[in-house]
Amino acid sequence: MTGHDVLKGIRIAEGAKVALRAYDPADTLGLGEKADVVAQTAKRAERLAELGAMLAATRSHALVVLVQGMDAAGKDGTVKHCLGTLNPMEMKVTAFKAPTSTELAHDFLWRVHAALPERGQIGIFNRSHYEDVLVVRVSELAPKAVWSKRYDAINSFERHLANEGTTIVKLFLNISRAEQAKRFRDRLSDRTKNWKFSAADLEKRSQWPAYMRAYRAVLERTSTALAPWHVVPADHAWVRNAVVTEALVDALEAMDLSWPRLDPAVRKTKIV
């Protein structure tokens, strides 16, 4: 199966109804044996690095990568393993946490505008503006009359970005409840991971059904032709890394990038 076929199978079409139970978090998507896939992913990462350099050189487009998922779905790992070959100067990573008092004094997209990459950069959002229709909805931090209007606002915002030359890749890391429990136990037993565990994680775990309903609404209402969602199987890190790397390569190749031509007059410059 080609990378294009894999992405097509996990991409949510605009207006589609979504049944998350149809997407197996442990699916290997017919990629093949783990060792072969890991090796192929490393090669594709080299291609990603080349395209990232071209993007920086041309400064004609920008790329925003939104990474969403339940706790322990692998958001940090995705950033580390799938974007590790890129030049740090080409990236802008933002981890969206609970909004500050200043951010709350503005509209919910204000802080997102400030975090957007400039042309020539790749912006990675570890969580994003979608928290305002996920945790805000599930934890009832705002009334339905407020958060229900945000789907349309998000679609308009992302359409504006796309029209201005910013490509948006949206990744929902789909982890199973059983795998999340395993990773939580690892965090408790491994002192190098203790810091990742929070009692608040268990509260969100207890709200799993509500979060799945909220994610389903996000996928159905904000997957558009310009900015579609991808449901990435996240139980196996090697599958997740392969899929995400392919999604980023696919997005950058669609920009039809090339190395800028040197001005003929400059080419004649003599270096002494």
N, C-alpha and C positions, 0 to 999 in steps of 0.2 A: 504494500500500500504506500502511495506517495504521500509526501508531506501535505500536498494540496488536498488529497482525499481525506486525510486525518482531520485537517482543519474544517473541511466542509461538514464532516460528520458531527462536530461538536459546536458548530456555529449556530446561533439562534437566529432564524429568519425574522424579519420585521413582521409583527402582527401574529406570530406563531403562538399557539397555546403550549405551555410547558408543563410537563410532568417530570419532576426531578427524579422520581423513582425509575424513570427510563434511562437515567444516566448513572451507570455503575461507577462508584468512586474507585474501585479496584480494577477497572477495565484497563487492559494493556493495548487496546485499539489495534490489535494485529500488527504491532510494530516489530515483533520478532524477539529474539533472545536478548536478555538484559545486557550482556557484555557487548554484543553487536550494536545495540541501540546506544549505549554509553559512548562507544567509539565514534559512531556516526554523529551523535550530538556534539562531540568535541570538534569534529570537522565543520559542522554547521555553525558552531560558535566562532570559528575562524572567519567564516563568511560574514557572520554578524559583525565582527570587529571591523572587517573591511568596509562594510556598508555604513557602519557608524562613522568611520573616518571620512567617507565620501559625503555623508550628511553634514559633518562639521565643515568640510571644505567648501561645499556649495552654498550652505546657509540659505537654502531655498525653502526648506520645509522644517517642521518639528514633529516629534513623535511623543505622544503621551501614552504611557502604559499604566492602566489601572488594575491593581491587584486586590481582589476582595476574597473573603472566605471566613469561615468560622475560626475561632482560636485554634492554633496548632495545625492549621491547614497547610502551612509552609510558605507564608508570604515572605518572611525574611530569607528563607532558603532560596526562593525563586529569584529574588534580587541578587543574592550572592552567587548562585551557580549559573544563572542564565545571562547575567550581565557582567560577570567578572572579567571577561576578555576585553570589554570596552575601556577606552581611555577615560579615566575619571573626569577629565576636563570636558568630555562630551556629554556627561550625565548630570542630572539634577534630581536627587532623591528626596522625597518628602514623606514623612510618616504623619498621617493625620490622626491626632489624638482628640480627647475631649476639647471642645473649643474654649478658648480663653474668654475673659470678660470683654476684651476688646473685640474679639471676633464675633461674640454674641451680640454686640452692639451694631453689627452690620448684617446685611442679608447673608443667607447661608452659603452663597457662592463667592463671597468676597475673598475669603482666605484662599480659595482655589485659584482665583485669578492671579493672586500674588505668587503662587507656586508654579505657574505655568512655565515651561521651558521656552527659551528664545529660539528663533530659527537656527538650525544647525545643532540643536541639542536634543537629547532624549530625556524626557521627564518621567520618573517612576513614582507613582503614588502608591504607598503602602497604606491601604484603606484610602478613602476618597470622599467626594461629595455624596456618595451613595450611603454613607453612614446616616445621612439626614432623612433617608427613607427606610433605614434598617433599624439601627439601635434606637433612633428617635421614635420610630413606630412601635417596636416591641416593648420598649421600656416606658412608653407613653410620656416622653419628654415634651411633647407638643400635641395638641389636639389633632384629630384626623382632618379637620377643616384646614389645618396648616400644612401638614406633611403631604396630604393627598394632592396638593397643587404642585408639589415639587417635581413630580415625574415630567410634566410638560415643561417646566422651567429647565430641567436638566437636558431634555431633548433639544430645546431651543439653544441652550448654551453650547452643547456639543456640535450642533449643526453650524453655529457661528464659527466655532474653532475649525471645523473641517473646511468651511468655505474660505477661511483665512490661511489655509495651508498646513494645518496641524492634523496629522493622522492620529486616531485614537484606537488603541487596542485594549479591549476590556476582557479581563480574565477572572472568572469565578472559579476558585480552587475548591473543587467539590470533594470534601473529605467525608468519610463515613463516621457515624457516632462511635463505632467500635474502635476505629483507628485513632480517633481523637482521645479516647480513654487511654489507649496504649501510650500515646505520646505524652499525655498528662502524667502518667505513672513514671515515664522516663524522666520527666522534668523533676519529679520529686526524688527520684533515686540517684540522679546524676548531679553532683554538686556544681558542675560547670553549667548546668541548665536550671538550677534552682531559681535563679533570678527571673526566669521567664514565667514562672508559675504565680498565679494570683487567685485569691479566693473568688474574685469577681468572675474568673473563667468558669467556675462551677455554677454560678448563678446563670450565666448565659447558656451553659450546657443544659440546665434544667428548662430553659426556654426553647429548646431545639425545634419543636414543631412550629412555634410562632416564628422563629427565624427562617425556617424553610418556606413558610407561607410568604414572608416578606421578600425573600430572595426570588421566589417564583414571580411575584408581582414585579420586581425589578427586571427580571429577564423578559417578561412578557411586555412590559410597558416602555422599556428604554432600550431594547435591542432594535437598532435601526440599520438601514442600508449603509449609512455613512459611518456608524459606530456600533457594530454588532457585538453581542456578548459571545464568549466562548466558555463552555462548561468543561473545565479541565479536570480529568481524573487525578486526584491528589493523594490517594492512599499509597502509591508507589512513587517515591521521589524521582526515580530515573525516568518514569513515564511523564511525570509533570515537567521535568526539565526538558525532555525531548520536545514535547508539545509547545511549551512556551517559547523555546528557542526558535522553533519552526514558525510560530506565529509572528515573532519579531522580524525574522528574515523575510517572511512573506510580505509584511507591511512595508519594509524598507525597499524591497525589490519593486514593489508596486509604484514607488516614487520615480522609478526610472532614472536613478542617480548615475552620474558619471563624474570623472575627475575634471575639474575646470581646466580649460585650455590656457596656456600661458600666452600673454600678449606677445606677438612677434617682435615688437620693439624691445620688450624686456628680455626676450630670449637672446638678443644680440649683445646683451650686457657683458662686458669683459671683466672678469674677476682677476685682479692683480695682487 
